[in-house]
Amino acid sequence: MSNFKQSPSQKQPTPEPLPQILSPELEFVVQFWGVRGLIPTPDSHTIQYGGNTACVEMQIAGKHLVFDGGTGLRLLGKNWLQQQSPLNAHLFFTNSQSNRIQGFPFFAPAFKSENCFHIYGTAALNGASIKQCLCDQMLQPHFPYPLQFMQSELHFHNLTSGKVVNIDDLTITAAIINHEQKSIGYRVSWKDYSVAYLTDLSKIANEADRKCIAQLAKNVNLLIANATYTTPAAPNHNEPDFHWGTAVDLAKTAKVNQLVISHHRPDDHDDFLDQVQIEVQSVFPKALLAKEGLVLAIV
């Protein structure tokens, strides 16, 4: 059974860089750079958990994988510029909603000619490819510089449900987990370890979605999932349902070793999320709420 090592709790919104040379016991590392859903929330009440939107980095046997490109991608890019050049990395998007792609125009390594990035995603609900969606948000009047200003080598890959991507000894399996949002979930496998990134879980999923979710999550060492919300309205903090039941039920059914709940609502402040973590751990002890700077090493 794998063990997880958690870094000390981060009290600052900008995480410390990972060491450039990882020791053997840290060959598979997951770091959270953005954990907020919908919109960025810079605020004095969100410092502990962070206000940047979705971005998760995985360093596996010297390879760099990134899942989603919310505003946390900007922080990751700054960190990478300090550590390593040239860069060769793989960016996987779950969907093309703004909170998943809005950090891409500010991803500084993409403007360096010596770098190379492979970018993966599925077609949006309107049929636009991941490349088209990233291009559109960089057009005037939304952004001053088009995607063509990025001097790095960019390779775009269109994913379909069930697609398997092999990167040397890594296997990344993609599947649609939410047909209403056309959202992809991922399972990353290396040696005897696996991580599932399923951040568009719905309280009500059709049979096809449930089957894909179960296959991606089965027996993983780490499940990264979202709490499910029925409305973007401000939460009623007095209600008994904290919306984490779907993720916990999946973690139990799939027999995962560790659960991290991410994509927190914009109005969920630090004290409230502390309380949610207590509630979640009362029914699933090996659960955490994601924070910017949280580092988990699978060893």
N, C-alpha and C positions, 0 to 999 in steps of 0.2 A: 504494500500500500504506500502511496506517495504521501509525503508530509509537506505542509505548507509553512513557509516562514514569512511572517508579516513584518514589514518595516515599521519603525516607530511612527506613531500618529503624526500626520503633518498638520501644523497649525497655520501655515502660510499658504496662500493660494497658488504659488508657483512651486512645483516640486523640485527637489534636488536632482541633478543629473544622475543617471545610472553610471557605474564605472564602465569605462571603455573596454577593459579586459575583464571578462567574467570568470570567476573561479569555476572549477568543474562542477561543483554542486549547484551552480546557478546557470545551467545550460538552457533552462526553460523558464523565462521570466515574463510576467505580465505586469504592465504598469498602466495606471489610469491617468490620463491627461485631461479628460473632460467627462463629467458625469451628470450633467444637467440635461433635461429634456426641454423641447420647444424653443426656448430663447435663452441667451446668456443672462445671468443674474448676478452682476457684480454688486455686492451689498455687504454692509458690516455684519449682517446676520447669516451670510453664506460663506464666511471665510473658512470655516472648519471643513466643510464638504466641498466647497468650490462652486464657481458659477459658470464655468465654461461648458459648452455643449459637447456632445459625445465624441470621444476619441480614446481608443485603447491600443496600446503597443504591445506586441509580443516579440521578444528576442529569443530565438530558438536556435541553438547550435550555431551562433554567429550570423544567423539570417534575421532580417527585420520585416515584420508584418505589422500592418496598421489596420484597425477596424474602425471605420467611419472617420469623417473629416470635419467634425464640428469645430468650434473655435479652439478647442483643446489642441488641434493640429498645429496651430501657430506656436504654442509652447513647445510641442514636440520638435518642430522644425528648428527653433532657436537652440534647443538642446543638441540636436544632431549637428548643427553647424559648429558647435564647440568641440564635438567629440571626434568626428570622422569625416574624411573626404578622400576619394569620391565615395558616394553612397549608391547602394543598389538595394531597393526596397520594394515591397508589394503592398498596395493600398486596396482594401476590400470595403466596398460600401454596401450598407444594408438596404438603403433606398435613396431617392433623390430629393427628399424633403429638405428644407433649408437648414434645419438643425443638424443634418448629417453631412452637409457639403459646404457650409458657409465659411469654414476655416481654410478651404483649399486655396482661394486667391491670396492668402497671407502665409502660405507655406513656403518659407524662404528657400529651402533647398531645391525646390522646383525651378528656381530662377538661375541655378548654377549649371553651367554647361557640362561639367564633369560628372554629373549625377544621372542616374537612370531609375525610372519608376515604372512599375507595372500596375495598372489601375483596373480594378474589376468591379462590375456591377451589372444589374439587370435593367431591362427597359422599364421606364416609368409608366404610369397608368395611361399617359397620352401617347405612348409608343416611343418617346425620345430615349436614346441610348444614354449611358452614363457619360460618355464624352460630350454629347450634345447638352446635357443638363449642366455639366461643369462649364462648358463654353458659354452658355446663355447667361449665367450669373456673373460672368466677367465682361459682358458687353455693356456699353454705355446705355442708359445712365446709371447702371448698377455699380459699375467698377471702372476705373479709368484706363485699365490696361487689359487687352484681350488675352486669351490663353496662349496665343502665339508668342507673347513676350516671355513665356517660360522657356528658358534655353536648355533645360535638361531633356534627356531622351525619355519620351513618354510613350508607353505602349498600352493601348486600351483593349480590354477583353470583355466581351459581352457574355454574361452568364445566364444559364437556364437552370431550372430546378433539377437537381440531381447531378449537376456538373461537378466533376472532381478535378481539382488543380493539384498537380504534383510539382513540388519545388525540391529537387534532389530527394532527400529522405523525408520530407514533409508532405503530408496529404491534407488538403483543405477541401472539404465537402460542402457544397452550397445547396440550399433547398428553399423554396418558397414556404414561409411559415405564416404569412398573413396576406391572403389574396386581396383583401379589401384595400390594403395599402401597397400591394406589390412589393412586399418586404422579404428580404433574404435572411436566413440564418446560416451560421457557419459552424462546422466542427473541424478543429485543427488537431491532427494526430501526428505524433512523433515518438518513435520507439513504443514504449508501453504507456505513454501519457497522452491525454487528450483534454481539450478545452472546447466548450460549446459557447458561442456568442449568439444569444437569442434575445434580441432587445425589442422585438415587436410582438410579444405575446399578447393575445386578446383573451378576454374572459369568455367570449363565445367564438370558438374556432370551428370551421367545417371539418369534415372527416379527413380530407386530404391534408389540411394543415396540421391536424393533430398527429397524423401518421408521420409526417416529416419531422415535426418537433420531437416526437418520441425517438426516432432514429438518430437524430443529431445529438440528443442529450443522453442517450443510454450509457450509464456507467462512466461518465466522464469524471476526470479528476476535479475539474472546475467548471461550473455553470455560471455564466454571466447573463443575467436576465433583467427585464424591466418589471416594475410594478405596473399594474394595469389600471387605467383611469377611464371613466366613462364620459367625462366632460372636461374641457380645459378651464372651466370656471374655478375660482378660488376654492380650495378644499375646506370642508367643514371638519376642523380638527377634533370635534367632539364625537364624530361618528365612529362606531366600533370597527368598521371594515376599513383597514388601512391600505387595501388594494394590493397587498403583497401575497395574497392567498394563491393566485395562479402560479407564481414563481415557486413558492414553497411546495405546493402540490406536485409540480413537475419535478422538483429536486427529490422529493420522496419517492415518487413513482419510478423515476429514472435511476434511482440509487446512486446519485452523484455524491462525491466526497465533500465538496465545498460549494457554497452558493454565494455569489455576490450580486446584490440588487443595485442597479444603476438607473440612469435617466430620471433623476428626481424632478418633481414638479417645480416650476419657478418659484412658487409661493411657499415651498417647504423650507423653513429656516433650520438652522443648525440644531437648536434645542428640540424641535419637533422630530427631526431625523434621528437624533439620539434616542428619543423615546420609541420611535419605530423600530430601531435596531434591537432594543430590549424586547419588544413585542415579538419580533421575528425570531430571535434567538430562543425565546421561550418555547417555541414549537419546532425549531430547527436549529440546534446549537451551533452547527458549523456554517453559520450564515453571517455575512457582513454587509453593511451598506457601503457602496463605493465612495471613495473620497479622492479628490485630486492628489496625486502623489502616492497613493496606495500602491505598494509593490508586493506581489505574491510570487514566490519562487517555488516551482514544482520540482521536487528533488526525490 
